[in-house]
Amino acid sequence: MSFQIEVEQEFDGRWLAEIPQLPGTLAYGDSADEAVQNVQALGLRVLAYRIEHGEAVPTG
């Protein structure tokens, strides 16, 4: 399973990463790499929560 990660730099210099297939998965970082790592960790937590609670999981 793989998901697309979108990364962009905000006006204040922070980086924002998002997994569009998982609503609500937005994470900031001081660099693009840090933002990606943060959103990957968040994405895993969201997927685990959905599995534990019998919710639908996107296939990626």
mmCIF file of the N, C-alpha and C atoms, coordinates in Angstrom:
data_MODEL
# 
_entry.id   MODEL 
# 
loop_
_atom_site.group_PDB 
_atom_site.id 
_atom_site.type_symbol 
_atom_site.label_atom_id 
_atom_site.label_alt_id 
_atom_site.label_comp_id 
_atom_site.label_asym_id 
_atom_site.label_entity_id 
_atom_site.label_seq_id 
_atom_site.pdbx_PDB_ins_code 
_atom_site.Cartn_x 
_atom_site.Cartn_y 
_atom_site.Cartn_z 
_atom_site.occupancy 
_atom_site.B_iso_or_equiv 
_atom_site.pdbx_formal_charge 
_atom_site.auth_seq_id 
_atom_site.auth_comp_id 
_atom_site.auth_asym_id 
_atom_site.auth_atom_id 
_atom_site.pdbx_PDB_model_num 
ATOM 1   N N  . MET A 1 1  ? 0.850   -1.156 0.000  1.00 0.00 ? 1  MET A N  1 
ATOM 2   C CA . MET A 1 1  ? 0.000   0.000  0.000  1.00 0.00 ? 1  MET A CA 1 
ATOM 3   C C  . MET A 1 1  ? 0.906   1.232  0.000  1.00 0.00 ? 1  MET A C  1 
ATOM 4   N N  . SER A 1 2  ? 0.651   2.139  -0.912 1.00 0.00 ? 2  SER A N  1 
ATOM 5   C CA . SER A 1 2  ? 1.412   3.387  -0.923 1.00 0.00 ? 2  SER A CA 1 
ATOM 6   C C  . SER A 1 2  ? 0.469   4.549  -1.191 1.00 0.00 ? 2  SER A C  1 
ATOM 7   N N  . PHE A 1 3  ? 0.808   5.689  -0.638 1.00 0.00 ? 3  PHE A N  1 
ATOM 8   C CA . PHE A 1 3  ? -0.010  6.881  -0.770 1.00 0.00 ? 3  PHE A CA 1 
ATOM 9   C C  . PHE A 1 3  ? 0.853   8.031  -1.269 1.00 0.00 ? 3  PHE A C  1 
ATOM 10  N N  . GLN A 1 4  ? 0.233   8.915  -1.998 1.00 0.00 ? 4  GLN A N  1 
ATOM 11  C CA . GLN A 1 4  ? 0.906   10.108 -2.488 1.00 0.00 ? 4  GLN A CA 1 
ATOM 12  C C  . GLN A 1 4  ? 1.046   11.101 -1.340 1.00 0.00 ? 4  GLN A C  1 
ATOM 13  N N  . ILE A 1 5  ? 2.201   11.740 -1.245 1.00 0.00 ? 5  ILE A N  1 
ATOM 14  C CA . ILE A 1 5  ? 2.423   12.795 -0.263 1.00 0.00 ? 5  ILE A CA 1 
ATOM 15  C C  . ILE A 1 5  ? 2.699   14.081 -1.021 1.00 0.00 ? 5  ILE A C  1 
ATOM 16  N N  . GLU A 1 6  ? 1.934   15.106 -0.694 1.00 0.00 ? 6  GLU A N  1 
ATOM 17  C CA . GLU A 1 6  ? 2.129   16.417 -1.305 1.00 0.00 ? 6  GLU A CA 1 
ATOM 18  C C  . GLU A 1 6  ? 2.854   17.307 -0.303 1.00 0.00 ? 6  GLU A C  1 
ATOM 19  N N  . VAL A 1 7  ? 3.851   18.047 -0.793 1.00 0.00 ? 7  VAL A N  1 
ATOM 20  C CA . VAL A 1 7  ? 4.671   18.893 0.063  1.00 0.00 ? 7  VAL A CA 1 
ATOM 21  C C  . VAL A 1 7  ? 4.721   20.301 -0.526 1.00 0.00 ? 7  VAL A C  1 
ATOM 22  N N  . GLU A 1 8  ? 4.571   21.286 0.337  1.00 0.00 ? 8  GLU A N  1 
ATOM 23  C CA . GLU A 1 8  ? 4.717   22.671 -0.114 1.00 0.00 ? 8  GLU A CA 1 
ATOM 24  C C  . GLU A 1 8  ? 5.277   23.519 1.023  1.00 0.00 ? 8  GLU A C  1 
ATOM 25  N N  . GLN A 1 9  ? 5.919   24.610 0.636  1.00 0.00 ? 9  GLN A N  1 
ATOM 26  C CA . GLN A 1 9  ? 6.477   25.510 1.636  1.00 0.00 ? 9  GLN A CA 1 
ATOM 27  C C  . GLN A 1 9  ? 5.504   26.646 1.885  1.00 0.00 ? 9  GLN A C  1 
ATOM 28  N N  . GLU A 1 10 ? 5.263   26.918 3.163  1.00 0.00 ? 10 GLU A N  1 
ATOM 29  C CA . GLU A 1 10 ? 4.364   27.993 3.565  1.00 0.00 ? 10 GLU A CA 1 
ATOM 30  C C  . GLU A 1 10 ? 5.094   29.337 3.493  1.00 0.00 ? 10 GLU A C  1 
ATOM 31  N N  . PHE A 1 11 ? 4.347   30.422 3.564  1.00 0.00 ? 11 PHE A N  1 
ATOM 32  C CA . PHE A 1 11 ? 4.923   31.767 3.510  1.00 0.00 ? 11 PHE A CA 1 
ATOM 33  C C  . PHE A 1 11 ? 5.893   32.043 4.651  1.00 0.00 ? 11 PHE A C  1 
ATOM 34  N N  . ASP A 1 12 ? 5.657   31.399 5.799  1.00 0.00 ? 12 ASP A N  1 
ATOM 35  C CA . ASP A 1 12 ? 6.522   31.628 6.961  1.00 0.00 ? 12 ASP A CA 1 
ATOM 36  C C  . ASP A 1 12 ? 7.779   30.759 6.955  1.00 0.00 ? 12 ASP A C  1 
ATOM 37  N N  . GLY A 1 13 ? 7.969   29.978 5.894  1.00 0.00 ? 13 GLY A N  1 
ATOM 38  C CA . GLY A 1 13 ? 9.165   29.152 5.758  1.00 0.00 ? 13 GLY A CA 1 
ATOM 39  C C  . GLY A 1 13 ? 9.002   27.714 6.185  1.00 0.00 ? 13 GLY A C  1 
ATOM 40  N N  . ARG A 1 14 ? 7.951   27.416 6.940  1.00 0.00 ? 14 ARG A N  1 
ATOM 41  C CA . ARG A 1 14 ? 7.720   26.022 7.346  1.00 0.00 ? 14 ARG A CA 1 
ATOM 42  C C  . ARG A 1 14 ? 7.286   25.211 6.131  1.00 0.00 ? 14 ARG A C  1 
ATOM 43  N N  . TRP A 1 15 ? 7.460   23.916 6.228  1.00 0.00 ? 15 TRP A N  1 
ATOM 44  C CA . TRP A 1 15 ? 7.033   22.997 5.181  1.00 0.00 ? 15 TRP A CA 1 
ATOM 45  C C  . TRP A 1 15 ? 5.795   22.252 5.655  1.00 0.00 ? 15 TRP A C  1 
ATOM 46  N N  . LEU A 1 16 ? 4.873   22.019 4.750  1.00 0.00 ? 16 LEU A N  1 
ATOM 47  C CA . LEU A 1 16 ? 3.629   21.316 5.040  1.00 0.00 ? 16 LEU A CA 1 
ATOM 48  C C  . LEU A 1 16 ? 3.541   20.096 4.138  1.00 0.00 ? 16 LEU A C  1 
ATOM 49  N N  . ALA A 1 17 ? 3.259   18.952 4.727  1.00 0.00 ? 17 ALA A N  1 
ATOM 50  C CA . ALA A 1 17 ? 3.076   17.715 3.965  1.00 0.00 ? 17 ALA A CA 1 
ATOM 51  C C  . ALA A 1 17 ? 1.674   17.187 4.237  1.00 0.00 ? 17 ALA A C  1 
ATOM 52  N N  . GLU A 1 18 ? 1.084   16.577 3.213  1.00 0.00 ? 18 GLU A N  1 
ATOM 53  C CA . GLU A 1 18 ? -0.291  16.072 3.306  1.00 0.00 ? 18 GLU A CA 1 
ATOM 54  C C  . GLU A 1 18 ? -0.409  14.769 2.541  1.00 0.00 ? 18 GLU A C  1 
ATOM 55  N N  . ILE A 1 19 ? -1.261  13.876 3.058  1.00 0.00 ? 19 ILE A N  1 
ATOM 56  C CA . ILE A 1 19 ? -1.624  12.653 2.342  1.00 0.00 ? 19 ILE A CA 1 
ATOM 57  C C  . ILE A 1 19 ? -3.073  12.837 1.903  1.00 0.00 ? 19 ILE A C  1 
ATOM 58  N N  . PRO A 1 20 ? -3.308  13.206 0.642  1.00 0.00 ? 20 PRO A N  1 
ATOM 59  C CA . PRO A 1 20 ? -4.667  13.522 0.192  1.00 0.00 ? 20 PRO A CA 1 
ATOM 60  C C  . PRO A 1 20 ? -5.674  12.384 0.374  1.00 0.00 ? 20 PRO A C  1 
ATOM 61  N N  . GLN A 1 21 ? -5.220  11.132 0.278  1.00 0.00 ? 21 GLN A N  1 
ATOM 62  C CA . GLN A 1 21 ? -6.134  9.989  0.424  1.00 0.00 ? 21 GLN A CA 1 
ATOM 63  C C  . GLN A 1 21 ? -6.587  9.760  1.860  1.00 0.00 ? 21 GLN A C  1 
ATOM 64  N N  . LEU A 1 22 ? -5.928  10.413 2.814  1.00 0.00 ? 22 LEU A N  1 
ATOM 65  C CA . LEU A 1 22 ? -6.284  10.284 4.230  1.00 0.00 ? 22 LEU A CA 1 
ATOM 66  C C  . LEU A 1 22 ? -6.650  11.673 4.761  1.00 0.00 ? 22 LEU A C  1 
ATOM 67  N N  . PRO A 1 23 ? -7.908  12.036 4.696  1.00 0.00 ? 23 PRO A N  1 
ATOM 68  C CA . PRO A 1 23 ? -8.319  13.370 5.145  1.00 0.00 ? 23 PRO A CA 1 
ATOM 69  C C  . PRO A 1 23 ? -7.831  13.671 6.572  1.00 0.00 ? 23 PRO A C  1 
ATOM 70  N N  . GLY A 1 24 ? -7.338  14.880 6.741  1.00 0.00 ? 24 GLY A N  1 
ATOM 71  C CA . GLY A 1 24 ? -6.881  15.306 8.055  1.00 0.00 ? 24 GLY A CA 1 
ATOM 72  C C  . GLY A 1 24 ? -5.421  15.035 8.331  1.00 0.00 ? 24 GLY A C  1 
ATOM 73  N N  . THR A 1 25 ? -4.713  14.413 7.399  1.00 0.00 ? 25 THR A N  1 
ATOM 74  C CA . THR A 1 25 ? -3.304  14.132 7.628  1.00 0.00 ? 25 THR A CA 1 
ATOM 75  C C  . THR A 1 25 ? -2.461  15.267 7.057  1.00 0.00 ? 25 THR A C  1 
ATOM 76  N N  . LEU A 1 26 ? -2.218  16.245 7.889  1.00 0.00 ? 26 LEU A N  1 
ATOM 77  C CA . LEU A 1 26 ? -1.368  17.393 7.565  1.00 0.00 ? 26 LEU A CA 1 
ATOM 78  C C  . LEU A 1 26 ? -0.315  17.490 8.646  1.00 0.00 ? 26 LEU A C  1 
ATOM 79  N N  . ALA A 1 27 ? 0.927   17.713 8.246  1.00 0.00 ? 27 ALA A N  1 
ATOM 80  C CA . ALA A 1 27 ? 1.994   17.829 9.234  1.00 0.00 ? 27 ALA A CA 1 
ATOM 81  C C  . ALA A 1 27 ? 3.014   18.851 8.763  1.00 0.00 ? 27 ALA A C  1 
ATOM 82  N N  . TYR A 1 28 ? 3.538   19.600 9.713  1.00 0.00 ? 28 TYR A N  1 
ATOM 83  C CA . TYR A 1 28 ? 4.551   20.611 9.438  1.00 0.00 ? 28 TYR A CA 1 
ATOM 84  C C  . TYR A 1 28 ? 5.933   20.098 9.796  1.00 0.00 ? 28 TYR A C  1 
ATOM 85  N N  . GLY A 1 29 ? 6.942   20.743 9.214  1.00 0.00 ? 29 GLY A N  1 
ATOM 86  C CA . GLY A 1 29 ? 8.322   20.477 9.567  1.00 0.00 ? 29 GLY A CA 1 
ATOM 87  C C  . GLY A 1 29 ? 9.178   21.670 9.209  1.00 0.00 ? 29 GLY A C  1 
ATOM 88  N N  . ASP A 1 30 ? 10.375  21.723 9.775  1.00 0.00 ? 30 ASP A N  1 
ATOM 89  C CA . ASP A 1 30 ? 11.303  22.807 9.458  1.00 0.00 ? 30 ASP A CA 1 
ATOM 90  C C  . ASP A 1 30 ? 11.951  22.608 8.084  1.00 0.00 ? 30 ASP A C  1 
ATOM 91  N N  . SER A 1 31 ? 11.885  21.379 7.570  1.00 0.00 ? 31 SER A N  1 
ATOM 92  C CA . SER A 1 31 ? 12.384  21.070 6.230  1.00 0.00 ? 31 SER A CA 1 
ATOM 93  C C  . SER A 1 31 ? 11.346  20.189 5.539  1.00 0.00 ? 31 SER A C  1 
ATOM 94  N N  . ALA A 1 32 ? 11.495  20.038 4.232  1.00 0.00 ? 32 ALA A N  1 
ATOM 95  C CA . ALA A 1 32 ? 10.574  19.170 3.494  1.00 0.00 ? 32 ALA A CA 1 
ATOM 96  C C  . ALA A 1 32 ? 10.677  17.736 4.006  1.00 0.00 ? 32 ALA A C  1 
ATOM 97  N N  . ASP A 1 33 ? 11.905  17.265 4.255  1.00 0.00 ? 33 ASP A N  1 
ATOM 98  C CA . ASP A 1 33 ? 12.091  15.894 4.752  1.00 0.00 ? 33 ASP A CA 1 
ATOM 99  C C  . ASP A 1 33 ? 11.426  15.681 6.109  1.00 0.00 ? 33 ASP A C  1 
ATOM 100 N N  . GLU A 1 34 ? 11.559  16.660 6.993  1.00 0.00 ? 34 GLU A N  1 
ATOM 101 C CA . GLU A 1 34 ? 10.942  16.538 8.315  1.00 0.00 ? 34 GLU A CA 1 
ATOM 102 C C  . GLU A 1 34 ? 9.419   16.511 8.207  1.00 0.00 ? 34 GLU A C  1 
ATOM 103 N N  . ALA A 1 35 ? 8.860   17.339 7.337  1.00 0.00 ? 35 ALA A N  1 
ATOM 104 C CA . ALA A 1 35 ? 7.407   17.349 7.145  1.00 0.00 ? 35 ALA A CA 1 
ATOM 105 C C  . ALA A 1 35 ? 6.926   16.006 6.608  1.00 0.00 ? 35 ALA A C  1 
ATOM 106 N N  . VAL A 1 36 ? 7.676   15.432 5.666  1.00 0.00 ? 36 VAL A N  1 
ATOM 107 C CA . VAL A 1 36 ? 7.309   14.120 5.108  1.00 0.00 ? 36 VAL A CA 1 
ATOM 108 C C  . VAL A 1 36 ? 7.365   13.055 6.193  1.00 0.00 ? 36 VAL A C  1 
ATOM 109 N N  . GLN A 1 37 ? 8.411   13.047 6.985  1.00 0.00 ? 37 GLN A N  1 
ATOM 110 C CA . GLN A 1 37 ? 8.520   12.060 8.071  1.00 0.00 ? 37 GLN A CA 1 
ATOM 111 C C  . GLN A 1 37 ? 7.364   12.207 9.054  1.00 0.00 ? 37 GLN A C  1 
ATOM 112 N N  . ASN A 1 38 ? 7.020   13.444 9.382  1.00 0.00 ? 38 ASN A N  1 
ATOM 113 C CA . ASN A 1 38 ? 5.931   13.683 10.329 1.00 0.00 ? 38 ASN A CA 1 
ATOM 114 C C  . ASN A 1 38 ? 4.593   13.218 9.770  1.00 0.00 ? 38 ASN A C  1 
ATOM 115 N N  . VAL A 1 39 ? 4.338   13.468 8.493  1.00 0.00 ? 39 VAL A N  1 
ATOM 116 C CA . VAL A 1 39 ? 3.049   13.064 7.922  1.00 0.00 ? 39 VAL A CA 1 
ATOM 117 C C  . VAL A 1 39 ? 2.994   11.550 7.711  1.00 0.00 ? 39 VAL A C  1 
ATOM 118 N N  . GLN A 1 40 ? 4.130   10.926 7.451  1.00 0.00 ? 40 GLN A N  1 
ATOM 119 C CA . GLN A 1 40 ? 4.144   9.461  7.348  1.00 0.00 ? 40 GLN A CA 1 
ATOM 120 C C  . GLN A 1 40 ? 3.771   8.832  8.694  1.00 0.00 ? 40 GLN A C  1 
ATOM 121 N N  . ALA A 1 41 ? 4.337   9.349  9.770  1.00 0.00 ? 41 ALA A N  1 
ATOM 122 C CA . ALA A 1 41 ? 4.012   8.835  11.105 1.00 0.00 ? 41 ALA A CA 1 
ATOM 123 C C  . ALA A 1 41 ? 2.540   9.056  11.422 1.00 0.00 ? 41 ALA A C  1 
ATOM 124 N N  . LEU A 1 42 ? 2.040   10.235 11.089 1.00 0.00 ? 42 LEU A N  1 
ATOM 125 C CA . LEU A 1 42 ? 0.621   10.525 11.321 1.00 0.00 ? 42 LEU A CA 1 
ATOM 126 C C  . LEU A 1 42 ? -0.262  9.611  10.486 1.00 0.00 ? 42 LEU A C  1 
ATOM 127 N N  . GLY A 1 43 ? 0.109   9.400  9.234  1.00 0.00 ? 43 GLY A N  1 
ATOM 128 C CA . GLY A 1 43 ? -0.661  8.516  8.363  1.00 0.00 ? 43 GLY A CA 1 
ATOM 129 C C  . GLY A 1 43 ? -0.750  7.104  8.918  1.00 0.00 ? 43 GLY A C  1 
ATOM 130 N N  . LEU A 1 44 ? 0.354   6.600  9.463  1.00 0.00 ? 44 LEU A N  1 
ATOM 131 C CA . LEU A 1 44 ? 0.338   5.264  10.065 1.00 0.00 ? 44 LEU A CA 1 
ATOM 132 C C  . LEU A 1 44 ? -0.598  5.206  11.268 1.00 0.00 ? 44 LEU A C  1 
ATOM 133 N N  . ARG A 1 45 ? -0.596  6.272  12.076 1.00 0.00 ? 45 ARG A N  1 
ATOM 134 C CA . ARG A 1 45 ? -1.502  6.309  13.230 1.00 0.00 ? 45 ARG A CA 1 
ATOM 135 C C  . ARG A 1 45 ? -2.959  6.345  12.784 1.00 0.00 ? 45 ARG A C  1 
ATOM 136 N N  . VAL A 1 46 ? -3.246  7.097  11.741 1.00 0.00 ? 46 VAL A N  1 
ATOM 137 C CA . VAL A 1 46 ? -4.621  7.170  11.224 1.00 0.00 ? 46 VAL A CA 1 
ATOM 138 C C  . VAL A 1 46 ? -5.054  5.815  10.696 1.00 0.00 ? 46 VAL A C  1 
ATOM 139 N N  . LEU A 1 47 ? -4.202  5.153  9.930  1.00 0.00 ? 47 LEU A N  1 
ATOM 140 C CA . LEU A 1 47 ? -4.540  3.825  9.408  1.00 0.00 ? 47 LEU A CA 1 
ATOM 141 C C  . LEU A 1 47 ? -4.754  2.816  10.541 1.00 0.00 ? 47 LEU A C  1 
ATOM 142 N N  . ALA A 1 48 ? -3.876  2.834  11.548 1.00 0.00 ? 48 ALA A N  1 
ATOM 143 C CA . ALA A 1 48 ? -4.017  1.913  12.678 1.00 0.00 ? 48 ALA A CA 1 
ATOM 144 C C  . ALA A 1 48 ? -5.334  2.154  13.400 1.00 0.00 ? 48 ALA A C  1 
ATOM 145 N N  . TYR A 1 49 ? -5.686  3.408  13.618 1.00 0.00 ? 49 TYR A N  1 
ATOM 146 C CA . TYR A 1 49 ? -6.946  3.741  14.284 1.00 0.00 ? 49 TYR A CA 1 
ATOM 147 C C  . TYR A 1 49 ? -8.129  3.192  13.490 1.00 0.00 ? 49 TYR A C  1 
ATOM 148 N N  . ARG A 1 50 ? -8.103  3.414  12.177 1.00 0.00 ? 50 ARG A N  1 
ATOM 149 C CA . ARG A 1 50 ? -9.215  2.938  11.349 1.00 0.00 ? 50 ARG A CA 1 
ATOM 150 C C  . ARG A 1 50 ? -9.334  1.418  11.376 1.00 0.00 ? 50 ARG A C  1 
ATOM 151 N N  . ILE A 1 51 ? -8.208  0.735  11.329 1.00 0.00 ? 51 ILE A N  1 
ATOM 152 C CA . ILE A 1 51 ? -8.240  -0.729 11.372 1.00 0.00 ? 51 ILE A CA 1 
ATOM 153 C C  . ILE A 1 51 ? -8.773  -1.203 12.719 1.00 0.00 ? 51 ILE A C  1 
ATOM 154 N N  . GLU A 1 52 ? -8.280  -0.621 13.806 1.00 0.00 ? 52 GLU A N  1 
ATOM 155 C CA . GLU A 1 52 ? -8.707  -1.014 15.143 1.00 0.00 ? 52 GLU A CA 1 
ATOM 156 C C  . GLU A 1 52 ? -10.193 -0.797 15.365 1.00 0.00 ? 52 GLU A C  1 
ATOM 157 N N  . HIS A 1 53 ? -10.773 0.196  14.711 1.00 0.00 ? 53 HIS A N  1 
ATOM 158 C CA . HIS A 1 53 ? -12.181 0.532  14.912 1.00 0.00 ? 53 HIS A CA 1 
ATOM 159 C C  . HIS A 1 53 ? -13.084 0.061  13.777 1.00 0.00 ? 53 HIS A C  1 
ATOM 160 N N  . GLY A 1 54 ? -12.562 -0.791 12.907 1.00 0.00 ? 54 GLY A N  1 
ATOM 161 C CA . GLY A 1 54 ? -13.373 -1.386 11.844 1.00 0.00 ? 54 GLY A CA 1 
ATOM 162 C C  . GLY A 1 54 ? -13.808 -0.405 10.769 1.00 0.00 ? 54 GLY A C  1 
ATOM 163 N N  . GLU A 1 55 ? -13.090 0.703  10.628 1.00 0.00 ? 55 GLU A N  1 
ATOM 164 C CA . GLU A 1 55 ? -13.433 1.695  9.617  1.00 0.00 ? 55 GLU A CA 1 
ATOM 165 C C  . GLU A 1 55 ? -12.761 1.343  8.285  1.00 0.00 ? 55 GLU A C  1 
ATOM 166 N N  . ALA A 1 56 ? -13.272 1.906  7.215  1.00 0.00 ? 56 ALA A N  1 
ATOM 167 C CA . ALA A 1 56 ? -12.725 1.671  5.890  1.00 0.00 ? 56 ALA A CA 1 
ATOM 168 C C  . ALA A 1 56 ? -11.308 2.239  5.803  1.00 0.00 ? 56 ALA A C  1 
ATOM 169 N N  . VAL A 1 57 ? -10.454 1.498  5.132  1.00 0.00 ? 57 VAL A N  1 
ATOM 170 C CA . VAL A 1 57 ? -9.071  1.926  4.921  1.00 0.00 ? 57 VAL A CA 1 
ATOM 171 C C  . VAL A 1 57 ? -8.854  2.084  3.420  1.00 0.00 ? 57 VAL A C  1 
ATOM 172 N N  . PRO A 1 58 ? -8.395  3.264  2.973  1.00 0.00 ? 58 PRO A N  1 
ATOM 173 C CA . PRO A 1 58 ? -8.125  3.451  1.544  1.00 0.00 ? 58 PRO A CA 1 
ATOM 174 C C  . PRO A 1 58 ? -7.068  2.465  1.076  1.00 0.00 ? 58 PRO A C  1 
ATOM 175 N N  . THR A 1 59 ? -7.156  2.058  -0.152 1.00 0.00 ? 59 THR A N  1 
ATOM 176 C CA . THR A 1 59 ? -6.203  1.083  -0.682 1.00 0.00 ? 59 THR A CA 1 
ATOM 177 C C  . THR A 1 59 ? -4.958  1.712  -1.270 1.00 0.00 ? 59 THR A C  1 
ATOM 178 N N  . GLY A 1 60 ? -4.918  3.020  -1.352 1.00 0.00 ? 60 GLY A N  1 
ATOM 179 C CA . GLY A 1 60 ? -3.708  3.702  -1.798 1.00 0.00 ? 60 GLY A CA 1 
ATOM 180 C C  . GLY A 1 60 ? -3.623  3.989  -3.224 1.00 0.00 ? 60 GLY A C  1 
# 
